[in-house]
């Protein structure tokens, strides 16, 4: 298993290439290949999680070039956790897509695999330039997946998505170029060493490069005021694509955590924690903006898209605390929000399929054919994402509220999180009431929901109960992951030849 670390990148890469070469094969063959490759990532991710949980940093040197030369992959508890949640989410998303959504356009499964390659590569890379490369791979795939199925709404949302992310990519290159020009390296561990030892005269330029990266990651992570592209894009995407996109904003937040705990972390001298003062108000404003958007939305998928923004604000608050307990709470909430958001996008599609021409619009329409089943699924997802007990969202928010020290921070965070949760509950209650209780008298002609689609949605929603049942080991893991991120000495030893 010496090469296990690179398999989450190579498996979707080779699968995507094979699917392109087999473009004339039957759709059944493509589905089977895509399903097998995607679900193989789950046991592989579990294996890597077990390896990472030993606490020893794992380094994979491509071409056997010792760091900081060459390309390096880095596995720690955080990257292993992100690989696992991605594989679980992707497995159910592709299962849902295989019931007909993949027929709306060409090469769906190849694009899906290439996006997985980009996401997994971004979580594993230990190099800033390769982080940019993997960002571009997943973004190019996401452009095509967003437009998959065509339609004016998708094209309009796709143009905004593409233009803004191209701008972000340009800023990313500028920030990376500044760091390389000042330090002569792009290996993130080596950057942590060199930024801390840099000439004080270079500190303003190093800080400027850091703030440029924050803007880029804020755009990709949908942090206010850079989140306006997200709601329309996610709401217009097909259900399995929107479900997979639930991990995309977390990738931006992952990059914030990785860069600003490692490169601009405790060894960065005067630049240590330079973005924390910015992250705190941004997190509060993002959370409030997401709640207001959800309350005003007139489309079920749009409501859920704004709830993704709310989860971003909540996660960012945990990161902004700059403490192990705050980061641990954010990581627990990240797992919860990713799985439940993905599941709710699938449930919203099941509901829309039974509402005739109204689809997801919050207007009077014929009653859904299976109100009991769909209503129960929507209710479970709604109270979970809103943070009510006994679901995992409650535990995540409780961990966050307990992590904030008493004082002004607590006086700001507690009312924003609690009132925000109430706003989410009101928005979801309004949507659920319109769909299930205010149906028109028109006859219902919809067909029953596909059992496989239902199973895929339930598989993601059950993640909340699994996280409650395994709360103790999951909390122990995220706390260990947070502690590992704040202890930079093992990372520094990689450059000194101490990596695995």
Beta strands, then each sheet from edge to edge (+ up, - down):
strand 1: 58-61
strand 2: 72-75
sheet 1: 1+ 2-
end
